[in-house]
Amino acid sequence: MDAAQARRLSWRCRRGMLELDLLLSALAVRLAAGESVAGAEELLECDDNQLWDVLVTGRVQPAAQFASLAARLRQQAHSIPDNSKDDRK
């Protein structure tokens, strides 16, 4: 992957949903560093709603081309602490 392609893919990690931006931020860093990530290009072809359903809700099964990457990102998503249920009053 050349530098221009890496920058394009990294930029495509920026989505219309903050939650997806956060999930894809680690992928963006790897791509910006020029690392080749199997399935990244295919994953980033998905629209935001499709990505949400693949990565967060699990309602949609990922395509074979990016199933491994989606599984890693899904695992990352479920390890993020939920601070919305903070018990502080």
SEMAR-730306 format. One record per atom (N, C-alpha, C): residue number from 1; residue in one letter; atom name; x, y, z. Coordinates in nm, 4 decimals. Last residue first. Layout:
# SEMAR-730306
nr/rest/atom/u/v/w
NUM/A/CA/X/Y/Z .
...
//
This chain:
# SEMAR-730306
nr/rest/atom/u/v/w
89/K/N/-2.4088/1.1059/4.2062 .
89/K/CA/-2.5320/1.1873/4.2101 .
89/K/C/-2.4989/1.3305/4.2263 .
88/R/N/-2.2656/0.8309/4.0312 .
88/R/CA/-2.2496/0.9586/4.1029 .
88/R/C/-2.3777/1.0383/4.0976 .
87/D/N/-2.2802/0.6056/3.8791 .
87/D/CA/-2.3631/0.6105/4.0005 .
87/D/C/-2.3490/0.7401/4.0788 .
86/D/N/-2.3081/0.5989/3.5300 .
86/D/CA/-2.2281/0.6417/3.6442 .
86/D/C/-2.3192/0.6593/3.7653 .
85/K/N/-2.3795/0.5081/3.2840 .
85/K/CA/-2.4482/0.4543/3.4017 .
85/K/C/-2.3712/0.4848/3.5284 .
84/S/N/-2.2141/0.6015/3.0948 .
84/S/CA/-2.3451/0.6656/3.1013 .
84/S/C/-2.4230/0.6177/3.2240 .
83/N/N/-1.9809/0.4689/3.0593 .
83/N/CA/-1.9835/0.5688/3.1658 .
83/N/C/-2.1187/0.6372/3.1792 .
82/D/N/-1.8928/0.1669/2.9778 .
82/D/CA/-2.0124/0.2482/2.9625 .
82/D/C/-2.0210/0.3448/3.0801 .
81/P/N/-1.5729/0.0904/2.8360 .
81/P/CA/-1.6611/0.1049/2.9522 .
81/P/C/-1.7775/0.1997/2.9226 .
80/I/N/-1.5201/-0.1263/2.5677 .
80/I/CA/-1.5223/0.0146/2.6069 .
80/I/C/-1.6178/0.0316/2.7241 .
79/S/N/-1.5477/-0.3776/2.4769 .
79/S/CA/-1.4581/-0.3612/2.5915 .
79/S/C/-1.4517/-0.2158/2.6391 .
78/H/N/-1.6968/-0.3751/2.2518 .
78/H/CA/-1.7611/-0.4273/2.3721 .
78/H/C/-1.6716/-0.4177/2.4953 .
77/A/N/-1.5132/-0.2807/2.0658 .
77/A/CA/-1.6330/-0.2018/2.0976 .
77/A/C/-1.6957/-0.2466/2.2283 .
76/Q/N/-1.3306/-0.4915/2.0464 .
76/Q/CA/-1.2859/-0.3623/2.0990 .
76/Q/C/-1.4065/-0.2800/2.1437 .
75/Q/N/-1.4949/-0.6754/1.9188 .
75/Q/CA/-1.4416/-0.7066/2.0516 .
75/Q/C/-1.3961/-0.5780/2.1212 .
74/R/N/-1.5294/-0.5396/1.6796 .
74/R/CA/-1.6466/-0.5666/1.7632 .
74/R/C/-1.6023/-0.5972/1.9057 .
73/L/N/-1.2693/-0.5464/1.5778 .
73/L/CA/-1.3291/-0.4166/1.6111 .
73/L/C/-1.4501/-0.4339/1.7021 .
72/R/N/-1.2429/-0.8241/1.5392 .
72/R/CA/-1.1497/-0.7512/1.6283 .
72/R/C/-1.2088/-0.6179/1.6718 .
71/A/N/-1.4525/-0.8680/1.3567 .
71/A/CA/-1.4521/-0.9368/1.4865 .
71/A/C/-1.3603/-0.8658/1.5857 .
70/A/N/-1.3647/-0.7166/1.1390 .
70/A/CA/-1.4891/-0.6793/1.2079 .
70/A/C/-1.4956/-0.7438/1.3460 .
69/L/N/-1.1407/-0.8674/1.0638 .
69/L/CA/-1.1237/-0.7292/1.1104 .
69/L/C/-1.2468/-0.6845/1.1884 .
68/S/N/-1.2737/-1.1032/0.9835 .
68/S/CA/-1.1723/-1.1061/1.0897 .
68/S/C/-1.1513/-0.9666/1.1497 .
67/A/N/-1.4449/-1.0134/0.7744 .
67/A/CA/-1.4999/-1.0759/0.8954 .
67/A/C/-1.4004/-1.0742/1.0114 .
66/F/N/-1.3992/-0.9061/0.5251 .
66/F/CA/-1.3571/-0.8291/0.6426 .
66/F/C/-1.4096/-0.8868/0.7737 .
65/Q/N/-1.4782/-1.0964/0.3382 .
65/Q/CA/-1.3557/-1.0199/0.3126 .
65/Q/C/-1.3071/-0.9439/0.4353 .
64/A/N/-1.7286/-1.1938/0.4227 .
64/A/CA/-1.6098/-1.2767/0.4443 .
64/A/C/-1.4800/-1.1978/0.4295 .
63/A/N/-1.9226/-0.9419/0.5862 .
63/A/CA/-1.8814/-1.0135/0.4661 .
63/A/C/-1.7505/-1.0869/0.4943 .
62/P/N/-2.0821/-0.9821/0.9068 .
62/P/CA/-1.9849/-0.9191/0.8164 .
62/P/C/-1.9560/-1.0063/0.6946 .
61/Q/N/-2.4291/-0.9861/0.9717 .
61/Q/CA/-2.3050/-1.0616/0.9687 .
61/Q/C/-2.2088/-0.9952/0.8701 .
60/V/N/-2.6148/-0.7659/1.1650 .
60/V/CA/-2.5707/-0.7995/1.0294 .
60/V/C/-2.4377/-0.8736/1.0397 .
59/R/N/-2.6476/-0.7276/1.4334 .
59/R/CA/-2.7653/-0.7678/1.3551 .
59/R/C/-2.7293/-0.8103/1.2138 .
58/G/N/-2.4538/-0.6315/1.5978 .
58/G/CA/-2.4406/-0.7691/1.5536 .
58/G/C/-2.5589/-0.8192/1.4725 .
57/T/N/-2.4243/-0.3754/1.7018 .
57/T/CA/-2.5449/-0.4516/1.7360 .
57/T/C/-2.5337/-0.5989/1.6997 .
56/V/N/-2.1485/-0.3132/1.6174 .
56/V/CA/-2.2027/-0.2893/1.7519 .
56/V/C/-2.3211/-0.3795/1.7840 .
55/L/N/-2.0653/-0.3893/1.3581 .
55/L/CA/-1.9679/-0.3742/1.4665 .
55/L/C/-2.0279/-0.3662/1.6059 .
54/V/N/-2.2978/-0.4130/1.1953 .
54/V/CA/-2.1937/-0.5161/1.1939 .
54/V/C/-2.1091/-0.5084/1.3207 .
53/D/N/-2.4433/-0.1818/1.2494 .
53/D/CA/-2.5060/-0.3121/1.2676 .
53/D/C/-2.4046/-0.4258/1.2686 .
52/W/N/-2.2515/0.0128/1.1819 .
52/W/CA/-2.3065/0.0075/1.3180 .
52/W/C/-2.3655/-0.1312/1.3450 .
51/L/N/-2.2219/-0.0380/0.9070 .
51/L/CA/-2.1093/-0.0561/0.9994 .
51/L/C/-2.1571/-0.0700/1.1426 .
50/Q/N/-2.4799/0.0355/0.8225 .
50/Q/CA/-2.4334/-0.1014/0.8036 .
50/Q/C/-2.3162/-0.1313/0.8974 .
49/N/N/-2.4739/0.3059/0.8828 .
49/N/CA/-2.5730/0.2188/0.9464 .
49/N/C/-2.5323/0.0725/0.9366 .
48/D/N/-2.2580/0.3995/0.7171 .
48/D/CA/-2.2520/0.4082/0.8632 .
48/D/C/-2.3505/0.3132/0.9317 .
47/D/N/-2.1786/0.1655/0.4510 .
47/D/CA/-2.2290/0.2933/0.5021 .
47/D/C/-2.2339/0.2865/0.6545 .
46/C/N/-1.8696/0.0080/0.3506 .
46/C/CA/-2.0016/0.0032/0.4142 .
46/C/C/-2.0468/0.1430/0.4546 .
45/E/N/-1.6100/0.0405/0.2803 .
45/E/CA/-1.7094/0.0601/0.1742 .
45/E/C/-1.8514/0.0623/0.2313 .
44/L/N/-1.4577/-0.0379/0.4920 .
44/L/CA/-1.4858/0.1050/0.4810 .
44/L/C/-1.5790/0.1382/0.3643 .
43/L/N/-1.4291/-0.3096/0.4382 .
43/L/CA/-1.5071/-0.2658/0.5543 .
43/L/C/-1.5501/-0.1202/0.5386 .
42/E/N/-1.2557/-0.3016/0.2180 .
42/E/CA/-1.3911/-0.3538/0.2026 .
42/E/C/-1.4821/-0.3091/0.3166 .
41/E/N/-1.0238/-0.1972/0.3396 .
41/E/CA/-1.0860/-0.1282/0.2263 .
41/E/C/-1.2311/-0.1718/0.2085 .
40/A/N/-0.9667/-0.3899/0.5388 .
40/A/CA/-0.9981/-0.2501/0.5733 .
40/A/C/-1.0722/-0.1798/0.4602 .
39/G/N/-0.8835/-0.6472/0.4810 .
39/G/CA/-1.0265/-0.6210/0.4885 .
39/G/C/-1.0650/-0.4767/0.5142 .
38/A/N/-0.5794/-0.6250/0.6483 .
38/A/CA/-0.6654/-0.7078/0.5642 .
38/A/C/-0.8124/-0.6749/0.5879 .
37/V/N/-0.3887/-0.3504/0.6433 .
37/V/CA/-0.4852/-0.4178/0.7291 .
37/V/C/-0.5830/-0.4928/0.6394 .
36/S/N/-0.0659/-0.2371/0.6344 .
36/S/CA/-0.1696/-0.2993/0.5522 .
36/S/C/-0.2606/-0.3790/0.6444 .
35/E/N/0.0464/0.0687/0.7623 .
35/E/CA/0.0263/-0.0741/0.7848 .
35/E/C/-0.0866/-0.1250/0.6950 .
34/G/N/0.0824/0.3375/0.7516 .
34/G/CA/0.1179/0.2608/0.6336 .
34/G/C/0.1022/0.1111/0.6490 .
33/A/N/-0.0134/0.4895/0.9470 .
33/A/CA/0.1270/0.4493/0.9623 .
33/A/C/0.1738/0.3628/0.8451 .
32/A/N/-0.2761/0.5001/0.8756 .
32/A/CA/-0.1943/0.6201/0.8547 .
32/A/C/-0.0454/0.5885/0.8656 .
31/L/N/-0.3584/0.2473/0.9667 .
31/L/CA/-0.3562/0.2755/0.8234 .
31/L/C/-0.2675/0.3957/0.7924 .
30/R/N/-0.3385/0.2806/1.2437 .
30/R/CA/-0.2614/0.1751/1.1773 .
30/R/C/-0.2498/0.2030/1.0279 .
29/V/N/-0.5205/0.4905/1.2778 .
29/V/CA/-0.3794/0.5085/1.3159 .
29/V/C/-0.2930/0.4052/1.2452 .
28/A/N/-0.7592/0.3669/1.1967 .
28/A/CA/-0.7085/0.4841/1.1243 .
28/A/C/-0.5605/0.5067/1.1532 .
27/L/N/-0.7905/0.1751/1.3958 .
27/L/CA/-0.7686/0.1323/1.2578 .
27/L/C/-0.7091/0.2465/1.1763 .
26/A/N/-0.8439/0.3439/1.6079 .
26/A/CA/-0.7237/0.2596/1.6126 .
26/A/C/-0.6891/0.2087/1.4726 .
25/S/N/-1.0900/0.4590/1.5202 .
25/S/CA/-0.9712/0.5422/1.5399 .
25/S/C/-0.8427/0.4595/1.5433 .
24/L/N/-1.3257/0.3236/1.5025 .
24/L/CA/-1.2337/0.3103/1.3897 .
24/L/C/-1.1038/0.3876/1.4086 .
23/L/N/-1.4604/0.3928/1.7352 .
23/L/CA/-1.4294/0.2526/1.7085 .
23/L/C/-1.3220/0.2368/1.6015 .
22/L/N/-1.4854/0.6708/1.6993 .
22/L/CA/-1.4093/0.6177/1.8125 .
22/L/C/-1.3687/0.4728/1.7887 .
21/D/N/-1.6482/0.6807/1.4726 .
21/D/CA/-1.5160/0.7451/1.4717 .
21/D/C/-1.4285/0.6872/1.5821 .
20/L/N/-1.8752/0.5576/1.5749 .
20/L/CA/-1.7957/0.4871/1.4739 .
20/L/C/-1.6573/0.5482/1.4607 .
19/E/N/-1.9557/0.7604/1.7506 .
19/E/CA/-1.9273/0.6270/1.8023 .
19/E/C/-1.8433/0.5462/1.7025 .
18/L/N/-2.0092/0.9740/1.5791 .
18/L/CA/-1.8965/0.9819/1.6720 .
18/L/C/-1.8571/0.8432/1.7221 .
17/M/N/-2.0856/0.9282/1.2456 .
17/M/CA/-2.1264/0.8975/1.3833 .
17/M/C/-2.0024/0.8992/1.4724 .
16/G/N/-1.9799/0.9597/0.9990 .
16/G/CA/-2.0811/1.0565/1.0399 .
16/G/C/-2.1307/1.0350/1.1814 .
15/R/N/-1.6217/0.8969/1.0170 .
15/R/CA/-1.7583/0.8683/0.9774 .
15/R/C/-1.8523/0.9777/1.0255 .
14/R/N/-1.3041/0.8210/0.9220 .
14/R/CA/-1.3856/0.9282/0.9811 .
14/R/C/-1.5267/0.9136/0.9271 .
13/C/N/-1.1888/0.6397/0.7617 .
13/C/CA/-1.2270/0.5928/0.8953 .
13/C/C/-1.3097/0.6978/0.9686 .
12/R/N/-1.1020/0.7757/0.5433 .
12/R/CA/-1.2328/0.7125/0.5326 .
12/R/C/-1.2774/0.6512/0.6646 .
11/W/N/-0.8434/0.8431/0.6177 .
11/W/CA/-0.9450/0.9489/0.6150 .
11/W/C/-1.0856/0.8883/0.6121 .
10/S/N/-0.7215/0.5951/0.5782 .
10/S/CA/-0.7258/0.6531/0.7123 .
10/S/C/-0.8340/0.7600/0.7205 .
9/L/N/-0.7446/0.5753/0.3015 .
9/L/CA/-0.8151/0.4803/0.3874 .
9/L/C/-0.8270/0.5327/0.5295 .
8/R/N/-0.5786/0.7917/0.2268 .
8/R/CA/-0.7204/0.7858/0.1846 .
8/R/C/-0.7996/0.6927/0.2754 .
7/R/N/-0.3307/0.7138/0.3347 .
7/R/CA/-0.3967/0.8372/0.3820 .
7/R/C/-0.5449/0.8369/0.3469 .
6/A/N/-0.2835/0.4823/0.1828 .
6/A/CA/-0.2942/0.4727/0.3290 .
6/A/C/-0.3645/0.5949/0.3858 .
5/Q/N/-0.2596/0.5950/-0.0711 .
5/Q/CA/-0.3697/0.5025/-0.0442 .
5/Q/C/-0.3918/0.4883/0.1065 .
4/A/N/-0.0247/0.7425/-0.0309 .
4/A/CA/-0.1494/0.8107/-0.0681 .
4/A/C/-0.2704/0.7225/-0.0388 .
3/A/N/0.1679/0.5432/0.0256 .
3/A/CA/0.1332/0.6440/0.1259 .
3/A/C/0.0004/0.7137/0.0954 .
2/D/N/0.0630/0.2133/-0.0922 .
2/D/CA/0.1449/0.3344/-0.0967 .
2/D/C/0.0908/0.4382/0.0033 .
1/M/N/0.0850/-0.1167/0.0000 .
1/M/CA/0.0000/0.0000/0.0000 .
1/M/C/0.0897/0.1232/0.0000 .
//
